Amino acid sequence: MIFKRMRLNPALVCWLEFKGFCRFLSGYFSRRTLDFIAGFEAGKDVVVDGLTAKRGRYTRPFLHTGMTGLFLVGLMLTPLLSRAVNSQGESGEVLGTGGVIAFDTTTAVSVKPRDGVVTYIVESGDTVSSIAKKFDVSIDTLRWQNDLASIDAIKPGQTIEIPPVTGMVHKVKRGETVYSVAKKYDVDPQQIINWPFNTYSNDETFALAAGQVLVVPDGVKPAEVLWDPKRYVAQRTPDAGAVSAVGQFIWPVSGSISQRYVWYHRGLDIANKSQPPILAADSGRVIVAGWPDSAGYGNRVMIDHGNGLTTLYAHMSSVSVTVGQTVNRGDVIGNVGSTGRSTGPHLHFEIRRGGEFLDPLLFLK
């Protein structure tokens, strides 16, 4: 039998050779990988067995090595961070803010506040002012607490009382509440409640017990109203005889407007703690003088001006006229007070036309 030699395509030959090479290379790498894994596992087992047998022995070297590494990293990064900070501006500036931070190197000393009244013996050279400054309270606080007639009314060896703060120290009477005490000394009730050393018989309702001492921070001693009958009669305004209204109203008293005319408050309130004299806003005849009822006006005066208008002056501390007498515009008819339904010294002033209430600010000159 005769065989003929077949002639293969060169491209096919190259492909077959490349395919065989790839198969060989794949097998080679597979064997080497398996050999590496086997060797790694064997080496790992040896290391683990050694560490387990001597566990804890290498803890200190590991820690020392780690800390040394961190220290070296810090040394390398410090110059870089310093240059970055300086590039943002002058020293003292914080990146991203541009604001300068000033650090106070002094140490604050905590001073325990006084929780009550303390006594002090006046020394030579002391004044009310210097003692007030020493104890950080106002001069008036010392005067009120010690009933001093003036700031010079002290002498060496005298014992005086020093309240813990500027304000008043009040001894509670039966029936008084935080709110009534606050009103008496012209402060917000919250100031009394906020004083940490005040105590209450009921912490939820802030109930007070008769006889207890209450500190009223920033409290002001109320003005004393002296009811002297002789003085009252001596200051009575005489009858003016025949008068006629001018038709223009003057301000009945000086002070500040504390409440204007509105639908629920049909008059003008003028506050003045010094309780000055009240003047007739215009000439006329007195038709009411005193405290005739419980309407809330307290001591009051009403004047009929003979032109259809009447004026009312309420909450007076004293009345200087009587019903039926006449007054000229500007005559004194009494003094500012806080009688009736009132929360402080002020004049409640009304202008009426018949039964109609009018806004006084439309008439006052």
Secondary structure by P-SEA (a helix, b strand, c coil): cbbbbbbbbaaaaaaaaaaaaaaaaaaaaaaaaaaaaaaaaaaaaaaaaaaaaacccaaaaaaaaaaaaaaaaaaaaaaaaaaaaaaaccccccccccbbbbbbcbbbbbbbcccbbbbbbbcccccaaaaaaaacccaaaaaaaacccccccccccbbbbbccccbbbbbbcccccaaaaaaaacccaaaaaacccccccccccccccccbbbbbccccccbbbbbcaaaaaaaccccccbbbbcccccccccccccccccccccbbbbbbccccccccccccccccccccccccccccccccccccbbbbbccccccccccccccccccccbbbbbcccccccccbbbbbccccccccccccc
